[in-house]
Amino acid sequence: MPTDPRSPMREDARLRDPAWHMRLTLAALAALLLWPMLVASEFKPWQLLDAHSLAASGRFLASFVPPALDREFLVLVAQSAWITVAIATAGLTLGWLGAVPLTLLGTARLSQSSVGRPMRPLPALGRQAVRWLLIFLRSVPELVWALLFVRVVGLGPTAGVLAIALTYTGMLGKVYSEVLESTEAGPSEALLRNGSSRLGAFFYGALPQAAPELTSYTIFRWECAVRSSVIMGFVGGGGLGQQMDMSMKMLAGGEVATMLIVFMMLVALADRVSRLLRDRLA
């Protein structure tokens, strides 16, 4: 006897997920893999509900009211915020200047090997060395670089600028290379087959395609550098983070509250500028 297509059984079969077995299996495997990681990281969120933790948090947050608003302190905060933006911008600029030549050297799409011509051992070794250098630079966090440079050049913005520059050289170089590798191969290969240099293949073959994406990622990294420069201030890298660290050590909750507000405004401004620039590129 044929089944009525409007019957409840037919409706249930239609709504049932045909891949639910696989989804359930993957969810169980993810839980099994995640559990040992949670144990190893000593993740215990219930400690936040402990009576002593709640009391300490309450006292700490209560000290934020009212925020410090005296004129001299606001001028100091404004100067520190400006230094934070300067650290981020200078560090990103130096990182960009280091990333561009390393990208040109390490991108296979721009070499003669991409059109089937054999690469000599020395250039091949050089390209691999560039890739390992980019891996090394981006593997070391900005905070670690800042700690090293504070010991070399002393406290202040210079350590923060150098820390951002090194880490962002590795980050920008890697992403730039991947963006160029993902462009359409035809224009670059045509230029290389007709005797063009690596720079010619880059400027006239790959760059016109990749320019919007490269610019958008660079702007996004500047926004991230603003956040990073504040964090590095806690290890002596200068700027708003260093002032915030000093106020926290003195238990000046009102000053910390004011700097947190300024920091949020700074991040919101960086996000707004970043979005406006991306919209102009779209």
N, C-alpha and C positions, 0 to 999 in steps of 0.2 A: 504494500500500500504506500503510495508516494507521500512524502512529508510536505505539509503545508509550509510554503516559504515564509509565512507570517507567524508560524508557531513559536512559542517561547524557546524550545530547544534549538531551533534554527538561529534565533536571535542570540542565544548564549554562545553558540559556536562561532558566530560572526564577531562577537566582542572579545572572545578569548585571545590572548596574546600567543601566537604560535611559537615564539622563542622564549617563553617564560622559563623553560627548563635551563636553557643556557644562561639567561640573566640571573637566575637563582644560584646557579653554580658559580658564576663569576663573582657574585656578591659574597658568597661563602668563602671563596678563595681570597678575596680582598680582605675580609674580616680576619682570616687566619694569618695573613701577612702583616696586617696592621697591628694586631695584638702584641706580638713580641716587640715591635717598634715602640708602642706606647709604654710597655714595661721597661724597655731599655732607657727611654727618655724620662722615666720616673714622673709621668704625667698623672697628677693627682688633683683634679680640679675641685674636689670636695674640701680641700684645705682652705679654699677661699671662704667657706661658710663657717670656719672655726671661729669661736667667740673672740679669741685674742686677735685673729686676723681682721675680723670685722671691726673691733674696737680701734686697732691701729690704723686701719683704712679710714675710719670715721674721723679720727683726730687729724690725720694728714689732710683729708679733703676739707675739713673745717678751717684749717689754717689758710686755705686759698681765699677766704672771704674776710674782708674785701680785697680785691686786687690792688696792687701798689700803683698809684696814679700820680705821684708827685712829679713835677716837671723835670728835675734833674735825672730821675730814673728813666722816664720816658725818652729823654734825649739819648741816654746810654743804650736803651733797647733799640731805638731807631738806628743808631750807628752800628750796633751789632747785627741787626737785620740786613743793613746794607752790606756789611762785610760778608755775611753769609751768601748773599746773591753774588757778590764779587768772587768769592771762592768758587762757587759752582760754575760761574761763567768762565773764569780763567782756567779752571781745571778741565772743563769740557773742551775749551778751545785748544789747550795743549794736547789733550787726548785725541782730538780730531786731527791735529797736525801730525801726530804720530801714527794714527790709524790709516790715513789715506795712502802713504807710500807702502806701508806693510800690506794693505789690501791689494794694491797693484802688483806687488811681488808675489803674493800668495794665492791669487785667484787663477785657477787653471783655465778658465774661459778666455783669459787674455793672453795666453801663451801659445807658442807655435805647436805645442803638443795637442792642442784642441783641434787642429786641422790635420792631424795624422802625421806630423813631422816629428821624428824622434828627438827627445830632449837629452842634451848632454848631461853627464853625471853631476857636474858642478852646479848648473842651474837647478836641477832636480833636488839636490841636497839643500841648496839655498831656500827653495820653496818650502821644503819640509821644516827647515830650521825656523822660518818665519811662522809657520803654523804652530810649532811648539812654543815659540815665544808668545804668541797670542794666547795660547792655552795657559801658559804660566802667568801672564799678566792678569787675566780675568779670573784665575783661580784664587788669587790672594785678595781677600776683601779689602775695601777701602780703609776699614778700621785698623787692620793690621799694618797696612802701609803707613797710616797716620802715626801709629805707635812707633814705628821705626824712624820716621822722619822727625818726630818730636825729639828723639834722642840725637839726631844728626844736626838739625837746624834750630832746635829749641822750640818753645811754645810759640804759637801764633798761626796766622793764616797760611804762611808758606807751606807748612806741613800738610795742611788740608788740600791746598792746590795740587801739590805733587802727588798726594795719595789718590785724588780723583783722576788726575792725568794718567797715571799708570794703569789703574783698573779700567778706566774707560777707553784707553788705547786698545786693550784686549777685547773689550765688549764691542766697541764700534768696529774694529777690524774684523771680528768674526761675523757680525751681522752684515756688514757691508759686502764681505766676500760672498756670503750666502745669497744676498739679494742680487749681486751681479751674476752669480752662477745660475740663478733662476730666470734670467732674462732670455729672450729669444736668441738662439745661437746664430741665426742667419747673418745679421749685419756684421757682427764681430768676426765671424769666420770668413766672410767675403773680403773684409779689409785685410785680415791676416794672410789669406791666400794670395792677395795681390801685393804683398810686400809691405804692408803697414806695420808700424811699430806697436808695441804694447800700449803706449800712450794714445796713439791714433785709434786703435781698436776700442780703447776705453772712452775717449771723448766723443767719437763719432758713431760708435756701435752700441756700447752697453749703457753709457750714461744717459742718453736721451730717454731710454726706456725706464731706467731705474731711478731717475732724479726725484720724482715725487715721493717714492717710498723711502729713499735714503734721507731726504730732508725731514720727512715726518718722523722717522726713527730718531734722528739727531735731536729734534725738538723735544721728543718724549724723554730722551736721555738727559737733556738739560733740566727738565722738571724733576727727574729722579735725583740729579746732582744737587738740587736745592735741598731735598730731604737729607741726602747723605752728608752734606756739609754741616747740617745741624747736629747730626749724630756724632760726627768726628770732633765736634767741639768738646764733647765730654772727655776726650783723651788729650785735650790741649791743642786742637786744631783751629782754635779761634772762632769768632763769630757768635751767633746766638746760643749755640750749644754750650760753649765755654762759660758764658754768663749764667746760663740756667744751672749748670753744674755747681758753680760757686754759690748761687742762691740756695740750692737744695742742701748743700753742705752746711750752710748757715741756718737751715730750717726756716728760711724766709718764704713761707707759703704764698703770701701776697705777691711777691716778686715773681715766683714761679708761675702763678696764675696769669699774670700779665704777659709774661713771655710765651706761655702756651697759647694765649689768645693771638698774640702777634705772629707766632709760628703758624697757626691755622690760617690766619689771613694771608700770610706769605705763600703757603702752599696753595690756597685757593686762587691767589693772584697768578702764581706760576701755571696752574692748571688752566686758568682763563686765557692767559697769553698763549699757552701751547695750543689750546683749542682754536683760537682766532687764527694763528698761523697755519694750522692744519686746514682750516676751512678755506683760507686763501689759496692753498695749494690744490684743493680738491677740484 
